[in-house]
């Protein structure tokens, strides 16, 4: 029986995907085969040797030590696109919040609620203080056209905005899925120069750390409005706060407030609600569960962020699955080893990603002792035999 540990109090009907006959799912398991996690930070965790995979019920994986997991033979999955609709809807909401001073206006009305019959007259007198522009005809720059960014771009285009997107890694297939009215920027400077609104929808990594800072803000239009539904670390707090004070940035909507941003003028702090819809949470759990099940039962890897994706249709043949250092010549050695044990390779798939590689071999039989022998080959990280 496989053991799955849940972190972050994950609750969803989609956990029923784990069959009770094959899986034990709990929050207390000390030696799990798999972990499902949302935001819990795992960088300081010491993983048990039994752990085979970690599934992040969400897109970002900066809470997981990816390289260390690869070195320990632990596959890490994420769930790209599962929460895209929820984040897209909040981002569109953020467009209006950034333009119309809606939050400030509502807060002001609440502050005079005790005025009773005077409230209506006060509202008429004060409402001009909270006026703001329409988004129709304005230019939205979308930085990152992945599952979420593409949805935001298409929705804004449908609302009558001029949309320009930038994503150097956008595939031709993904580009064809964009609305015809969406223009592609050749570089970020074009976004900064032309956009009235900027939506950040890119992953956090060393190359994108504080990509929005005093230097990049200086390239933007006066009065630009910036929306961050992706990661806090993409924006330099000092740079955004200085730009808000000077008026260069008219508004900053962030789903990742902190002590400096929460009460700052010009900031609309949303309490990390991007994927906080029951639909998004169920979608993420469903995708994460399917990834875990597929890997544990068939050895296939889907949506991995630290190992190569690999899918070989499952048959009744015994399956040898090996994670290894990509610099090592493992395929030939494994084939020779199988032959030494009197077996034959019926089908194989080999893939690599960076310094880590993965091979699946379907055999005519599962010779006793082949797992231990394969583990002795130099460069091998993890060996599994699936009957």
C-alpha positions in Angstrom: 0.0 0.0 0.0 1.3 3.5 -0.9 1.4 6.2 1.8 0.6 9.8 1.0 1.2 12.6 3.4 -0.9 15.9 3.2 0.5 19.2 4.3 -1.3 22.6 4.7 -4.6 21.0 5.8 -5.5 19.9 2.3 -9.1 18.9 2.1 -10.9 18.2 -1.2 -13.4 15.6 -2.6 -10.6 15.0 -5.2 -8.6 13.1 -2.6 -11.0 10.3 -3.3 -8.9 9.6 -6.4 -6.6 7.8 -4.0 -8.2 4.3 -3.9 -8.6 3.0 -0.3 -7.4 -0.3 -1.5 -4.0 1.0 -2.7 -3.5 4.2 -0.7 -3.3 5.4 2.9 -3.7 9.2 3.0 -3.0 11.1 6.2 -1.4 14.2 7.7 0.8 12.3 10.2 2.6 9.7 8.1 6.3 9.6 9.0 7.6 7.7 6.0 5.4 8.6 3.1 5.9 7.5 -0.5 4.5 10.8 -1.6 3.8 14.3 -0.2 1.1 16.7 -1.4 1.8 20.3 -0.4 0.6 23.8 -1.0 2.7 26.6 0.6 4.6 24.8 3.4 8.3 25.5 3.2 10.3 22.3 2.8 13.8 23.7 2.3 14.9 22.7 5.9 13.1 19.3 5.8 15.0 16.1 5.9 13.1 13.7 3.6 12.8 10.0 4.5 14.5 7.6 2.2 11.1 6.1 1.2 9.9 9.4 -0.3 9.5 9.1 -4.1 7.7 12.3 -5.1 6.3 15.6 -3.9 3.3 17.2 -5.7 2.7 20.9 -5.2 -1.0 21.7 -5.5 -0.3 25.0 -7.3 2.1 26.4 -9.8 5.0 28.0 -7.8 7.6 25.6 -6.3 10.0 28.0 -4.6 9.0 26.4 -1.3 10.6 23.1 -2.4 14.3 22.4 -2.7 14.2 21.2 -6.3 17.9 20.4 -6.8 18.3 18.5 -3.6 15.2 16.5 -4.4 16.6 15.6 -7.8 19.9 14.5 -6.1 17.9 12.3 -3.7 15.8 10.8 -6.5 12.6 12.6 -5.5 10.4 13.8 -8.3 8.7 17.2 -7.8 5.5 18.0 -9.6 3.4 21.2 -9.9 -0.1 21.7 -11.3 0.2 24.3 -14.1 -3.1 25.8 -15.2 -5.2 24.1 -12.5 -5.8 27.4 -10.7 -5.6 29.6 -13.8 -9.2 30.6 -13.9 -9.3 31.8 -10.3 -6.2 33.9 -10.6 -7.3 35.3 -14.0 -10.6 36.5 -12.5 -8.8 38.2 -9.5 -6.4 39.8 -12.0 -9.2 41.3 -14.0 -10.8 42.5 -10.7 -7.4 44.0 -9.9 -7.5 46.0 -13.2 -10.7 47.8 -12.0 -9.5 48.2 -8.4 -6.3 49.8 -9.6 -8.1 52.3 -11.9 -11.2 53.3 -10.0 -10.1 53.8 -6.4 -12.9 51.5 -5.4 -11.3 50.2 -2.2 -10.5 53.7 -0.9 -14.0 54.8 -1.7 -15.6 51.9 0.1 -13.3 52.5 3.1 -14.3 56.2 3.2 -18.0 55.4 3.1 -17.6 53.0 6.0 -15.8 55.7 7.9 -18.8 58.0 7.7 -21.5 55.3 8.3 -22.3 56.8 11.7 -23.4 60.1 10.0 -26.9 58.6 9.4 -29.1 60.7 7.2 -26.1 62.8 6.1 -24.3 59.9 4.4 -26.1 60.3 1.0 -25.2 64.0 0.7 -21.6 63.4 1.9 -21.2 60.7 -0.8 -22.3 63.1 -3.5 -19.9 65.7 -2.3 -17.0 63.4 -1.9 -17.3 61.0 -4.8 -15.1 63.0 -7.2 -12.1 62.2 -4.9 -12.4 58.6 -6.0 -12.8 59.0 -9.7 -10.6 57.0 -12.0 -10.1 56.1 -15.7 -11.9 53.4 -17.7 -9.8 50.5 -19.0 -11.5 50.5 -22.4 -8.8 51.4 -25.0 -6.0 51.4 -22.5 -2.9 49.3 -23.0 -2.3 46.3 -20.8 1.2 44.7 -20.8 1.2 41.1 -19.8 4.6 39.8 -18.7 4.4 36.0 -18.9 1.9 34.3 -21.2 1.7 30.9 -19.5 -1.6 29.3 -18.4 -2.6 32.3 -16.3 -1.1 35.2 -18.3 -2.7 33.9 -21.6 -6.1 33.9 -19.9 -5.6 37.4 -18.5 -4.5 38.7 -21.9 -7.5 37.1 -23.7 -10.0 38.4 -21.1 -8.5 42.0 -21.3 -8.7 41.9 -25.1 -12.4 40.9 -24.9 -12.9 43.9 -22.5 -11.7 46.2 -25.2 -8.1 46.8 -24.0 -5.1 46.9 -26.3 -3.0 44.0 -25.1 0.7 43.4 -25.6 2.4 40.3 -24.2 6.0 39.3 -23.6 7.2 35.7 -23.1 10.4 34.6 -24.6 9.5 30.9 -23.9 6.1 30.9 -25.5 5.7 27.9 -27.8 4.1 28.2 -31.2 1.2 26.1 -30.1 0.5 28.4 -27.1 0.9 31.5 -29.3 -1.8 30.2 -31.6 -4.2 29.9 -28.6 -4.0 33.7 -28.0 -6.7 36.0 -29.3 -5.8 37.5 -32.6 -5.8 41.0 -31.2 -3.0 40.4 -28.8 0.4 41.7 -29.9 3.7 40.2 -29.0 6.4 42.4 -27.6 10.0 41.7 -28.7 11.4 42.8 -25.3 10.4 44.0 -21.9 11.3 47.6 -22.7 8.5 47.7 -25.2 6.0 46.7 -22.4 7.4 49.3 -20.1 7.2 52.1 -22.8 3.7 51.4 -24.0 1.6 49.9 -21.1 -0.8 51.9 -19.0 -1.3 48.7 -16.9 1.2 45.9 -16.3 0.3 42.4 -15.2 3.0 40.2 -13.8 2.5 36.5 -14.5 5.9 34.9 -14.5 7.6 32.4 -12.1 10.0 33.5 -9.4 13.6 32.5 -10.0 17.0 34.2 -9.8 16.5 35.8 -13.3 13.2 37.3 -12.3 14.0 38.3 -8.8 13.0 42.0 -8.3 12.4 42.4 -12.0 10.3 45.4 -11.2 12.6 47.9 -9.5 13.6 51.6 -9.7 15.4 51.1 -13.0 12.7 49.3 -14.8 10.0 51.6 -13.3 11.9 54.5 -14.7 11.2 53.1 -18.2 7.5 53.0 -17.6 4.8 55.5 -18.4 4.0 58.1 -15.8 1.0 56.9 -13.8 1.3 53.2 -14.7 -0.6 50.7 -12.7 1.1 47.4 -11.8 -0.7 44.2 -10.9 1.2 41.3 -9.2 -0.7 38.1 -8.9 2.4 35.9 -9.4 5.1 36.3 -6.6 6.0 38.9 -4.0 9.7 38.6 -4.9 9.2 39.9 -8.5 8.8 43.4 -7.2 11.3 45.5 -5.2 9.4 47.1 -2.3 11.7 50.1 -2.1 11.3 50.8 -5.8 7.6 50.5 -5.8 7.1 52.6 -2.7 9.3 55.4 -3.9 7.5 55.3 -7.3 4.1 55.5 -5.5 5.2 58.5 -3.5 6.4 60.3 -6.6 3.3 59.4 -8.6 5.3 57.6 -11.3 3.2 54.5 -10.3 -0.4 55.3 -9.7 -1.4 52.1 -8.0 0.2 48.7 -7.1 -2.2 45.8 -6.6 -0.5 42.8 -5.0 -1.7 39.5 -3.8 1.3 39.3 -1.5 1.2 42.1 1.1 3.7 42.5 3.8 4.3 44.9 6.7 5.7 47.6 4.5 3.0 47.4 1.8 -0.2 46.7 3.7 -0.9 50.3 4.8 1.1 52.2 2.1 -0.9 54.8 0.1 -1.5 53.6 -3.5 -1.2 49.9 -2.6 -4.2 47.6 -2.9 -3.2 44.7 -0.6 -5.1 41.5 -1.4 -4.6 38.6 1.1 -3.3 36.0 -1.3 -6.7 35.2 -2.8 -5.6 34.3 -6.3 -6.3 30.6 -6.1 -8.6 30.8 -3.2 -11.7 29.4 -4.9 -13.2 26.0 -4.2 -12.9 25.2 -7.9 -9.2 26.1 -8.0 -8.4 24.1 -4.9 -10.2 21.0 -6.2 -8.5 21.3 -9.6 -5.1 21.6 -8.0 -5.7 18.6 -5.8 -7.1 16.5 -8.6 -4.1 17.2 -10.9 -1.6 16.6 -8.0 -3.3 13.3 -7.1 -3.2 12.1 -10.7 0.5 13.0 -11.0 1.3 11.0 -7.8 -0.8 8.0 -8.9 0.7 7.9 -12.4 4.2 8.0 -11.0 3.8 5.6 -8.2 1.8 3.0 -10.2 3.3 3.4 -13.7 6.6 5.3 -13.3 5.4 7.9 -15.7 6.4 11.5 -15.0 3.9 14.3 -15.8 4.5 18.1 -15.0 7.8 17.6 -13.2 9.8 20.7 -12.4 13.1 18.9 -11.5 13.1 15.8 -13.6 12.3 15.2 -17.3 8.7 14.4 -18.2 8.4 10.8 -19.4 5.5 8.7 -20.5 5.6 5.1 -21.7 2.2 3.4 -22.0 1.8 0.9 -19.3 1.5 -2.8 -20.2 1.5 -5.9 -18.0 5.3 -6.1 -18.4 7.5 -5.6 -15.4 8.9 -2.1 -15.4 12.4 -0.9 -14.4 12.5 2.8 -13.6 15.9 4.5 -12.9 16.8 8.1 -12.0 20.4 8.9 -12.7 23.0 11.6 -13.4 22.7 12.6 -17.1 26.4 12.6 -17.5 26.5 8.8 -16.9 26.1 6.3 -19.7 23.4 4.3 -18.0 21.1 3.0 -20.7 23.7 0.6 -22.1 24.8 -0.6 -18.7 21.2 -1.3 -17.7 20.5 -3.3 -20.9 23.6 -5.3 -20.3 22.6 -5.9 -16.7 19.1 -7.1 -17.7 20.8 -9.5 -20.2 23.1 -10.8 -17.4 20.1 -11.6 -15.3 18.5 -13.5 -18.2 16.0 -10.9 -19.1 15.1 -9.0 -22.3 14.1 -5.3 -22.8 10.8 -5.1 -24.6 10.5 -1.3 -24.7 12.4 1.7 -23.4 12.1 5.4 -22.9 15.0 7.7 -21.9 14.8 11.4 -21.2 17.0 14.0 -19.5 16.6 17.5 -17.9 19.7 19.4 -16.9 21.9 17.2 -14.8 19.2 14.6 -14.2 18.0 11.8 -16.4 15.3 9.1 -16.3 14.9 5.8 -18.0 11.9 3.5 -18.2 12.5 -0.1 -19.3 9.7 -2.7 -19.8 11.1 -6.2 -19.4 9.9 -9.6 -20.2 10.4 -10.5 -16.5 11.6 -8.9 -13.3 14.7 -10.9 -12.3 15.2 -11.2 -8.5 18.1 -9.0 -7.4 18.1 -6.7 -10.4 17.1 -3.7 -8.3 20.0 -4.0 -5.9 22.4 -4.6 -8.8 21.2 -1.5 -10.7 21.6 0.6 -7.6 25.3 -0.2 -7.6 25.9 1.3 -11.1 27.9 4.6 -10.7 25.7 7.6 -11.4 22.4 5.9 -10.4 20.3 7.8 -8.0 17.1 5.8 -7.6 15.8 2.4 -8.8 12.3 1.1 -8.8 10.9 -2.1 -10.1 7.1 -2.1 -10.8 5.6 -5.6 -11.2 
